[in-house]
Amino acid sequence: MAQTVNDVADLMSDKTRHPKSNFQVPTAVRYFFTVLVLGLLVLILIMGGKALRDAPPAAIHVDHQGLTVAEYRALQHVMNQQSVSSFFTSDLQALRDITTGLAWVDQVSISRDWQKGIVVTVLPKQAVANFGTERLVDATGNVFVPADSRDLTQENFATLQGNMTQAPVIMQQMQQVNDWYAPLGLQVEDIILSPRMTWLIRFDNGLRIIVDNENTAQKLLNLSQLLGNQLKNRRDEIQSVDLRYKNGFTIAWNIAVPKDNDTPVNEKPTTEAPL
């Protein structure tokens, strides 16, 4: 009985120490604070948008690394003509498209930098040959006009000629021929693909080869093997080889050099041989 009285006393003591609160925030006050917070958020967004619109145009920084003086100046000139907005609102994709449109540009990277502004980094195409007299071509067959016209028709480059749409094919053919004829100490100096798909190849020693578009690779490979074996000792006497035959080829030999002006010039006859 005593234990029960003590328990009741403890319960009453707890209720005395923790009185129940019935206070509630009025609905009107809750609505007021909600509207106030939303209004502040809208105001912040409006002010932020205005600040972005009124911000000065972002500076465009052209990274000169990897560029020649002519390439850097050409790119800087193009960027100076672009009207950009603020640091955050500038259209980087539009700048990237404009930069990629430059014929000599291979890869483009455009980023935002807190200190420099909008940074434009470009990797130029690396020419490996001339394409005609007014263009260059890279290792993958991309034809382009260089930023500096003085880079055209470089003497240490081979020259490719043909339709520009066929440039990758011509480049691939030249690389393959160079691989086959390198053991002979020969390298392509000029290679032409005519509208009739006939190949004209001139090597750095003056040797010329003409071949049609039928079994072209096999004919060129077989000739390189013949020049390295059966025709090895007479290779320097060959002026040109015509491979436009189904089962053979013809050789035009170099003209004999006269010893003096009174000696007549004798030309060795053309030789036909099976391939």
Beta strands, then each sheet from edge to edge (+ up, - down):
strand 1: 60-62
strand 2: 105-113
strand 3: 117-124
strand 4: 127-131
strand 5: 135-138
strand 6: 143-144
strand 7: 158-161
strand 8: 188-193
strand 9: 199-203
strand 10: 208-211
strand 11: 238-242
strand 12: 248-253
strand 13: 271-274
sheet 1: 1+ 3+ 2-
sheet 2: 6+ 5- 4+ 7+ 8+ 9- 10+ 11+ 12- 13+
end
